[in-house]
């Protein structure tokens, strides 16, 4: 039986301290669109770190908000299952997709191993020269002295070019990948990329599926190649997916698009924002470019591009004294765990020479840890190495616009001007 939403009070514009603890609902996308979620998470970590929301747009759910508790949930996949979904949103009856990130063992591991070779360390080393070449070309083409949208001109362009390469997707059509990613991750509604769920589904089924189905059939009929679609078309655990399990096919395609696009693109955008908000750190970076390597994981922690992941309890379980029932949704809020003052020193400060900068949850933990984490870090490192060769500063030149999503913490507009050396 599906959950029937009830009338509820918006958290937007509310003082976090004024809302009764039992009424706090951190799942509302408007909080992340307005960047006003922090006070609610601070309160939950302090007063009720395993918090039950009795009613939301997505039904009742448990919030896990502290660093160590998130790791405990991630590290116990037998109790906290990734099936049937890894987001708060339940599977859409009309578009019930499945993907290996939302599977348990052994199926998850079988499908993940099919494609993870593409981002193995040896192959990443071979990719670095191409990333550097493309980053340099993108930066050289920027309109010096003019205001432009950094998200569109740099973040999207670089990550989409690389994603198209990994998929062997036509470069001339690469911006469709960004579009489909945004369609899949933003909450439909006024001001969003899709007005309704039906519109979203029509785009994904009518545009994304045919494009990748054609590529899949072509790769399956050819000798195996070193791209993600060919790997899946020839992989023992995945080769029959397109014909026999079309919703699993779509789900895994969307997973590769979103995972290969959103994390890096939003961290590249966030890096510009954070350095402008922290001019002392920007000066520190310019004085010592060797800090880039340390800065990269700090950017990813501070941004936390994936806001949450959901698990579903397979049995009754007591977590820190809270009685979770079989079938309950358990949501790990990475964005909160990365601001946990008991796990991270001065978590609200952006510190590019922070000690142990990789001590964060932005890539997840355990069997579902992001397999493209090193690729994301490499792209971010290379783009800043190339920026410092060309520009004295990238300065904000207008109001930014954040994505309307409770899953992906990102940006759609970041107006900037670049100052050459």
N, C-alpha and C positions, 0 to 999 in steps of 0.2 A: 504494500500500500504506500503510495507516494505521500510525501509531507505536504500539508496544505498551509502556506504561509498565513500568519496572523498579523493584524495591524501592530506596528511597533514604532518606537520612538527613535528618531535618528540621533546618532552620537555627534553628528557634525555641528560644530559651534558650541558644544556643551563643555563646561568646566569638568574635567575628569573627576575632580574631588566631590562634585555635586551629584554625581550619578550613583544611585544605590549599587553596591557591589554586585548584587545578583542580576542587575539589569544591564551591566556592561556587555556590549556586543562589538568586538573588535573585527568582525568579519565585513563590516560595511566599507565598500570600495571608496566611498566619498572621503573616508579618513585618510586613505593613502593618496588620493588625488589632491587633497589639500595639505598633506604632510602634517596632519594634526593627531596622529595616532599615538605619539610618543608618551604623552601623559597617562593615557589609559594603560599602556603596557608597563610603565613605571609602577603604576598602582597595583596592577595584577602581580608583578614580580614581588612586590613588597608585602601585599596583604593576602593574596590568594593565587600562588603560582601554578596550581593545578585548578583551573577555574571552570565552572560549569555554566554555560550560556543556555538557558532553558528554551530560548526561542530566537531564531534569526531567519533571514531570508533562505538559509540553507538547512533549517531545522536545528535541533539542539546539538551542541558539541562541547567537548572539553578543550580548553586552551592550555598548552604546556608552554611556559614563557621563560623559564630559566635554562641557562646553558647546560648544566649537568643533567637536568631532567630531560631535556631534548635528546641528549646523547643516550640516556637510558632507554628512551622509547625507540630511537633509531637502532640501538643495539639489541633489541629484542623482537625480531621480526616474527617469531613464532606466536607471540601474543598480539603484537601490533602489525596487522597485515596491510600491505599496500593495495590489496584488492578490496572493493572494485574500482577505487579511484584514489588519486593522490592529491586532489584538490577538494575544497569544501563542497563544491558543486557536485551533486550526485550525477551519475551518468544520465545523459539526455535520452529519454525513451525514443526520440526521433533520430538521434545521432549517437548511438551507444558505442563509442569508440573504445578500443583497448590498446594499451601500449606496454612495452616491457618494463617501464618504470613503475607501472601499476600492476605488476605481477609479483608473485612470491616464487621462491625456489621450488623446483629446479628450473621452471620455465623461464624465469627472469634471467638467470645466469646463462642458459643456453642461447637466448636471443641476444643478450648483451655481448657475449663473447664473439658473436658473428661480426659485429661492427667495431669493437673497441680497438682492433689492430690499426685502424686508420689514425688513431691519436696516440699510438705507442711512441715512446721517447725517440727512437731512431727516425721515425717518420716526421715527427715534429721538427727535428733538426734539419731535415731536408726541406721543410716548409718555410723555415725562417727567412731565407733569402727572398722567396716570393712575397711573403708578408711585408718585408722591408721595402721591396721594390714598389709594391702597390701602395703602401702607406706614404712613401715619398712622393709618388705621382699625385695622390689625392691632396696632400698638403701643399704641393707646388701649384696646384690649380686653384687654391683658395683666393677669393677676391680681397686682397690686402686693402685696408682702409674702408671697407664696406661692412655693414652689418649683415650677417647671414646666420642661418640655423645650423649650428654645429651638429645636431642630431642627424639631420638630413645629409649634410655635405661630407661629414667625416665618419661619425659612429656607424650609421647605417651603411654607408658606402663600403667601408673597409670590411665590416663583418659579413655583409651580403656577398661581396666578391669572394671571400674565403669560403663561405658556406656553399656558394655555387660551385666552387672548385671541389670541395669535399663530396658533393653530390653529383658532380659532373653535370650540373644543370646549366642550360644555355645562359651565358653571361649577359646577353642582350635582354633577357627576361628576368634577371636576378631580382628586381625590385618586387616581383610577385611574391617572392619568399618572405620578404618583410611584411607585405600586406597580409598574407595568409597567417603569419605569426600573430600580427596585431588582431586580426579577426578572431583567432582562436583564444586569445588570452584576455582581451578586454571585455568587461561586463557590458552586454547589450543595454541600450537605453539612450535617452536624450544626451547629446553631446559626445557619445561614443562612436566608434567606427561603424558599428551596426546598431540600428534602432531596436531590432527584435532578435530573439533567439532563432526564429524561422529564417530571417535574412542571413544570419550567420551560417546556419546550416546549408542554405542554398548556395552560398559562396563556396564553402568547403567541399560540398558534394559535387557542385556543378563546375567548379574551376580547378580546385586543387587535386581532387581524385583523378579526373581524366588526364591531367598533365603528367602525374606521376605513374599512373597505370600504363600509359604509353611508354614511358622511360623504363619501367620495370620489365615489360614484355620484350622491349628491344635488348635490354641487358641480359635477360634470361636466355635469349636466343643466341647470344654472342659468347665468346670466350670470357672468363672472369676478368674483370678489370679492378683497379685499385680505387674504387669510389664506393660510397656507402650503399647506394642503390644496387650496384652489381654484387657487393658482398652479401646483401640480404637476399637478392634474387638467386644466388647460388648457395647460400648457407643451408646446411642440413635442417636446422630448426626453423628456418624462415622461408624456404624456397617455394612453398605452396601457399603462403599467406595471402597473396593478392587474389588468387582464384577462390580459395576455400574459406578465407576469413577476412572479407573486405573491410570490416570495421576495425580489425586489428591492424590491417595494412594502413588504413588512414591514420589510426592512432600513432603508429610508429613513425610514419612520415612526419606528422605534426611534432612528435617528440624530437626528431632530428632537426627540424626547422627551428623550433623554439629554443631547444638546448644549444644549437649552434649559432644562435643569433642574439637572443635577448640578453643573456648574461654578460657577454662581452660588450655589446653595443651600449647597454645602460651603464656599465662601469666606465667605459670611455667617456661618456657624457658626464657621469658623476664626477670623474676626476677633475674636469675643468671647473665644475661648480665648487668642489671642495677646496681647490687651491685658491679660487677667488674669495671664498669665505674665510680662508686662513692664509692671509698674505705672508705671515711669518714663515709658514711651511713652504710657500712658493719661493720665497727668497732663499730658504735653506736648500731647496732643490736646485735652483739656478747656481748657487755657490758650489754645490757638490752633486753633479749629475749621477754619480755612482749610487746615489740613494734611490734611484729608480727601482732597482731590484727589490729593495725593502718596501718601497712605497706601493708597489703593485698589490700585494695581498692586503695592505691596509686600505687601499681604495675598495677592494672587493668586500672586505668586512664592513666598511663604513656604508657602502652602497647596499649590500645584501640584495642582489637583484631578484632572487626568488624569496618572496615574502613568507610563504608557508608551505608545508607539506602535511597532508592528512594521512592518518592510519585508521584502521577499523579494528576494534577489539575482537579477537577470536574467542575469548572466554571472559568470564568475570575475573577482575584483577584489581588489586589494591595498589595504587600509585601514590606514594607519599601520604598515605592515610585516606585517600579519596577512593571510593568504591566505584570503579568503572565497570559497566555491565557489558556483556557480550553484545556486539553489534553497535556499540557507541562509537561516534566519530571522535577521534583524538587528533588535535591539530597542533603541530609543532611550529611555533612562530619563530622562524630563524631571525627575523628582523628584531625581535625582542631579545633572543638569546645573545645576539651580537652587541647588545647594550646592557648586558648583565654585569653590574659593577662588582659582583662577587667572583666573577670568572675573568674579567678583563679590566685592567687598570685604566681609569679615566675613559670609559667606553664612549662617551659623547664627544671626546676630543679626537680630531683627525691629526695623527702624529706619524709623519712619513719615516721617521727613524725609530719607530716603536720596537721594543724588544719582543721577540716571538710573534711577529706579525701574522703568521699563519695559524695562530690559535683563534680560529673563528669557525662559524657554522655555515658560511655562505654556500659551500659546496655540498652540504649534507655530511653524513657520517655513515659508516657501515657499508653494507652490500649495495646500497643505492647511491653512494657517493658519486658525484658528477664525474663521468669518465672523460669529459673534455676540459677538466680544470686546468691542466698544464697548457693546453692550447689557448684558453682564455687569458691566462697569465702572460703567455708569450706575446700575444697580439697587443695587450695593454703595455707591456714593456717596450716593444718595438716602436709603437706609435709615439710614446713619450721620448724615446731616444731620438726619433726623427723630428719631433716637435722642437726639442731643445737645440737642434742643429740649425733651425730656420727662424724661430720666433723668440722675441724677447718676452712676450707675454700674450696669452689669450685672455681677453677681458670680457666679462659679461656686459651686454649692451641692451638688455631688456628683460622682460618678465619671462620666466620659464613656465612651461606647461607640463604637468606630470600625467602619466598614464592613468586611465580610469580602471584600475584593476586591484584586486586583493591578492593576486597570485604573483604578478610580475611588477616589481618596483622600478619604474622606468620613467622616461621623459619622451615627449613628442616634440617639444620645442625648447631650444636653448640658444637664444640670440647672443652672438659674440662678435667681437672684432679682433683681428690678429695684428700684433705689432711686430714687424720684422726686426731682426738683429741690426 
